[in-house]
Amino acid sequence: MMIFYDIASTRLNTSWSPNTWKTRFALNFKGIPYRTEWIEFGDIEAHSVKNGFLPTSKKADGRPRYTLPAIYDESTGAKIADSELIADYLEATYPDTPPLFPNNTHALQAAFEPAMRTTVDAVFQFMLPYLMTGKFFSEETERKYRAVVEPMFRGKRLEDLLPVGEERVKQWERFKDDAGKAASWYDKNNGKGPFILGKTPSWADFVAASYLLWVRILLGEDSEEWKDLKTWHNGRWKALFEAVKKYEGAS
C-alpha cells in the first residue's frame, strides 16, 4: 500500500494544493492503491523530519525546506517528497501501469512543468489571498502559512495581493491571455484529443489541470471565475477538465 501525504484543510476533504493534486492525479491514473494521510501545513517540517523525508529546497536563510506531497511506499520502503520526483519514482517502480511519460517524452514533459507554472503565474494573486479567508485553515495554521509564504512577496500580506476594481479585471484578463499560451501548445496536437499528446493522457495534462483546477477547488463550481475559465480558448480547458475528471479519484 502507498501512503500519500497531503495538506489538510478545515473545509475540504480533498487536495487543495496544485502540487499535491499532481501526485493524486498520477496515483489514480496509474491505478496504484493508496491511502491519504492529511498533514497540517504547520506540521509539514516536523512530520518530514520525523519520518525521514528529505528537504525539497532551501529557505531564504539557507535552512532546509520541507514540502508536500510526499509518499511512503510500504512495499519498497521508499520515501519520496516533491511531485516531480514522485512521478519519476512511480514510473520507474511500476512500469506495468499506464505511463506518465509515454513515447519517450520524459525530457519534454520535464520542461513543460516549469513552463506551465510560469505561464499561469497570474493566478497566484487570486488564489493565495482566498486561503486566508478563514474557510480553509485554522487561525494557527493561517499564521504559520503566512510566516512561510509572505516573505516570498517581500512581506506583503497575502490579502493585499488580491487585485480589486479595474486592476482585478486587468489581471484576470492577463491570466486568461497567459493560459492562452498554454492552450496554443495543446493546439499543436491538431485537434486529435483533449490531451497534450492528443488522445493519450500524460504527466503534462495533470500538471496543467492541477494549476487551473485551483480556481474550482478554492472558489467553487458556481463561481463566476470558474464558469468563465471553462469558456476560454474554445473550451480547451473544459475539455481537459472533463477528460481528467476520472483521475481525480477519492481521498
N, C-alpha and C positions, 0 to 999 in steps of 0.2 A: 504494500500500500504506500502511496505517496502522500506526504503531509504538505499541504500548501499553506504558507503563512501569508495572510492578507491583513490589510489595515482596517481596524474596527471603526464602526460609526455608531452613534447612538440612535440613528434613524433608519439606516439601511441594513438589509440582511444580505447584501451582495457587494461586490467590489465597487469602489467609487474612484479609485486612482487609475489613471490611464496605464501606469506602469504595471500594476498588478493585473489589470484587465488583459494585458498582452499574454501573461502566463496562464491566466484562466482560459482564455481562448485556445492557447496551444495545448493545454492538457485535455480539454474537451474535444478538440479536433483530432488529436491522436488517440482518443479513447482510453487514456491511462487513468485507472481508478485512483481517486484521491479523496482526502477529506480536508476541509478548511479549518485552520485554527486562526482565530481573529486576535490580533495584537494591537493594543492601544498605541497610538502614534508615539506617545512619550515613553513607551516601554520598548521601542524597537531596538535601541542600542543595548540595553541590559539583556534583553532576550537573545540578541545575536551573539553577544559575548558569552553568555552562559551556555548557549547551545553550540558554540563552535563555528559560527558563520564568519567568514572573512569580511572585512570592510569593503565597500564598493567604490569608495572615493575618499577624498580628504576634505575636511572643513577648511574654512578660510584661514584658521590659525594653525593648520597643518595636522591637527588631530584626525584620527580615522573617522570616517562617516559610515554608518551602517544604515541600510535601507531595506525595504521590502519592494517586490516579492522575494520570497525565498522558498526553497523546497528541501525536504528531507526524504530521501528515497530509502525506505526501510529495507528494500531488497538488496541494495548495494552499499548502504551506509553513506552515500554521497550527500553532502550538504552544500547547496549552491544558492547564492544570492545574486540578484541582478537579472532582469528579464531576458536580456540577450544571451548571457551565459547559460541561463536555464534552457533556453531554446536550443543552444548548441548541445547541451548535455542530453536533452530528450531525444534529439535527432541521432546522436551517436549511440545512445544506450538502448533505444527502442527502434531499430531500423525496420522492423516489420510493421510499424504503424504508419499511417498516412504521413508523407514527408512535408515538413515545413519549408524546405528549400528544394523543390523538385527541379529536375532538368539542369542540375549543376549551377543553380542560381544563387548559391550561398553568398558569394562575394558581392554580387549586385544587390542582394537584399540587405546585406550588412550596411551598404552605403545608403539604402533607402531610409532606414530608421532615423539617422540624424538629419537627413534632408527633410523628412516629414515633420519632425519636431521643430525645426527651424521655420519651415513654411507656415505652420499654423500657430506661430508664436503669439499672435494677437489674441488667441482665445484665453490665454492665461489671465489677462487683466479682467476678464469677465468671470472666470470660474473661481479663482483663488479667493476673492472677497466673499463669494457666496458661502464658502466653507466657514466663514466667521459670523454666520447669522444665528448661531445657537441651535440650528436644526440638525447638525451633524456631529459635533463634538461637545463633550462636557467642557465646563469652564476651565478646568485644569488642563485638558488636552488642547484647547484653543491656545492657552498661554504657552504651552510647550511648542505648539506648531508655529506660533508667531516667532518664538525665540530662534527657531531653525530657519524659517522662510524669509522673514522680514529683512534680515541682513543681506539677503540676495538682492534686495531692492533698496539698498543704501539706508535701511532702517525705516523706510516708509511704511506706514500702517497699511495692511492689506486692503482695508475698506477704501482707502484713498486711491487705490489702483483703478477702481471701477469708474469708467468714464460716464459722464452724465450729459443730458441735453444734446446739443448738436455734435459734441465730441463723441458721445455714445454711438450715434448714428454713423459718424465717420469711421470709428474704429470697428464697428460691426461690418461695415462695408469693406473695410480693409481685410478683416477675417475672411469674408466671402471671396474677395479677389485672390487672397493668398491660397485659400482652399482650391480655387480655380486652377492654380498652377499644378497642384497635385492631381486635380481632375484631368488636366491635359496629359499627365503621364499615363493615366488609365486609358485615355482616348487612343493611345498608340496601340492598344490591342485590337483596334479596328472593329469594335463592337462585337467581339466574339464571346463576351460574357461580362459579368459584373466584377471580375477579379483582375488584378494587375496582369496576370498571366492568361486572361481570358476566362475559360471555364474551370480553371484549376485554382482552388484557394491556396494561399501560402502565407508565410510569416508577414510579408509586407501588408497584406489585407488586414491582418489582425492589428498591426501597428496603426494603420490609418483609422480603422474603426474605433480603436481604443481612445484615440485623441478626440475624435468627433462625437463619439457616444457620451463623452463627458458632459455635453450640453443636456442630453436626455436624462442622464443619471442625476445631475445636480438641480437642473431647472424643471425637469418633469416632462412627461409625454405631452401634456396640454399647454406647455409654454409656447409663446409666440416665437421664441428663438428656435425651438426645436422644429416647429412646423415650418418655419422659414428655411432652415438649413436643409430640410428634406426636399425642397423645391429647387435647390441650387444646381446649376450646371446640368440642366436637362434631366434632373432626377438621378444623377450619377451616384450620390451618396445614399439616397433612399434605396437604390438597387443593391448597394453594398451592404447596408444595414439589414435588409431582408435576407440577403444571401448568407450572412454570418450569424444570424439570429439562432440558428440551430446549434451553434457552438457556444452560446452564452452559458448554457448548462445551469446546473443548480449549485448552490453553495454547500 
